[in-house]
Amino acid sequence: MTADTTNRIDACFAALRERGETALIPFLTAGDPDLETTEALVLAMAEAGADLIELGVPFSDPTAEGPTIQRSSSRALEKGTTLRSILQLVARLRTQIDLPLVLMGYANPLHAMGAETFAKSASKVGVDGIIIPDLTPEDGARYLDPSRNAGIHPILLAAPTTRPDRLEMLVRETRGFLYYVSLQGVTGARADLAQGIEDKVRSAKALGEIPVCVGFGVGMPEQAAAIGAYADGVVIGSAIVDRIEAAGSRASAVEDVARFIEQLKAPLRK
């Protein structure tokens, strides 16, 4: 990925729009339970119907995450997973798949590597986007601008509590898509979606052409289908990580997650 080529995220949403589909965006923590399993899971999810995949960068204090992903980060860190080893994983994946890959992680690992070094390395291996939940666009400019200049989309987050004027700014500044957090609090599958989320998402979509994708709290195909009726994409994280944690082997994790992806994607093909 370079600054003068079309980003895979943009191409993905353009193709989905032509087909009348909603994007399915699964999340998993890279390195949980190990990087080899992550590689197998990403390939299986791509085959099963995922449109874009988020790879979580494990961190010791993931403040936006619920217990499921906190445990996942701990397992990955115990196996020695680092930002550099995740970039090496992306390089291997790029020899096998071409769907968009987004890194989601906290500022500390990026700061440790250096924003310029990260942007150069991530662009070289084929990272398409980056999400840093503990940085605002204002505070994160020195981290996000080098990635933006390297052709990597900085993906910003909005929430039901976001002020209208700030939402306009986020829609204007985000690239690839706007990640709309459907719930207050931390990640984790919920039995019920937040009230009024549809109106909030439609309001965000009306502010520009950028796709709006909904995450946090989504864990069942029925919820994905409901969100797919008004959003451009659905992000599923904890429900996938739960399945990885419960699996007794790499093979069973891959099989269970692939089946789940198929179930989630089916209602999003309108």
Rosetta blueprint (number, residue, H / E / L):
1 M L
2 T L
3 A L
4 D L
5 T L
6 T L
7 N L
8 R H
9 I H
10 D H
11 A H
12 C H
13 F H
14 A H
15 A H
16 L H
17 R H
18 E H
19 R H
20 G L
21 E E
22 T L
23 A E
24 L E
25 I E
26 P E
27 F E
28 L E
29 T E
30 A L
31 G L
32 D L
33 P L
34 D L
35 L H
36 E H
37 T H
38 T H
39 E H
40 A H
41 L H
42 V H
43 L H
44 A H
45 M H
46 A H
47 E H
48 A H
49 G L
50 A L
51 D L
52 L L
53 I E
54 E E
55 L E
56 G E
57 V L
58 P L
59 F L
60 S L
61 D L
62 P L
63 T L
64 A L
65 E L
66 G L
67 P H
68 T H
69 I H
70 Q H
71 R H
72 S H
73 S H
74 S H
75 R H
76 A H
77 L H
78 E H
79 K L
80 G L
81 T L
82 T L
83 L H
84 R H
85 S H
86 I H
87 L H
88 Q H
89 L H
90 V H
91 A H
92 R H
93 L H
94 R H
95 T L
96 Q L
97 I L
98 D L
99 L L
100 P L
101 L E
102 V E
103 L E
104 M E
105 G L
106 Y L
107 A H
108 N H
109 P H
110 L H
111 H H
112 A H
113 M H
114 G L
115 A H
116 E H
117 T H
118 F H
119 A H
120 K H
121 S H
122 A H
123 S H
124 K H
125 V H
126 G L
127 V L
128 D L
129 G E
130 I E
131 I E
132 I L
133 P L
134 D L
135 L L
136 T L
137 P H
138 E H
139 D H
140 G H
141 A H
142 R H
143 Y H
144 L H
145 D H
146 P H
147 S H
148 R H
149 N H
150 A L
151 G L
152 I L
153 H E
154 P E
155 I L
156 L L
157 L E
158 A E
159 A L
160 P L
161 T L
162 T L
163 R L
164 P H
165 D H
166 R H
167 L H
168 E H
169 M H
170 L H
171 V H
172 R H
173 E H
174 T L
175 R L
176 G L
177 F L
178 L E
179 Y E
180 Y E
181 V E
182 S L
183 L L
184 Q L
185 G L
186 V L
187 T L
188 G L
189 A L
190 R L
191 A L
192 D L
193 L L
194 A L
195 Q L
196 G L
197 I H
198 E H
199 D H
200 K H
201 V H
202 R H
203 S H
204 A H
205 K H
206 A L
207 L L
208 G L
209 E L
210 I L
211 P L
212 V E
213 C E
214 V E
215 G E
216 F L
217 G L
218 V L
219 G L
220 M L
221 P H
222 E H
223 Q H
224 A H
225 A H
226 A H
227 I H
228 G H
229 A L
230 Y L
231 A L
232 D L
233 G E
234 V E
235 V E
236 I E
237 G L
238 S H
239 A H
240 I H
241 V H
242 D H
243 R H
244 I H
245 E H
246 A H
247 A L
248 G L
249 S L
250 R H
251 A H
252 S H
253 A H
254 V H
255 E H
256 D H
257 V H
258 A H
259 R H
260 F H
261 I H
262 E H
263 Q H
264 L H
265 K H
266 A H
267 P H
268 L H
269 R E
270 K L
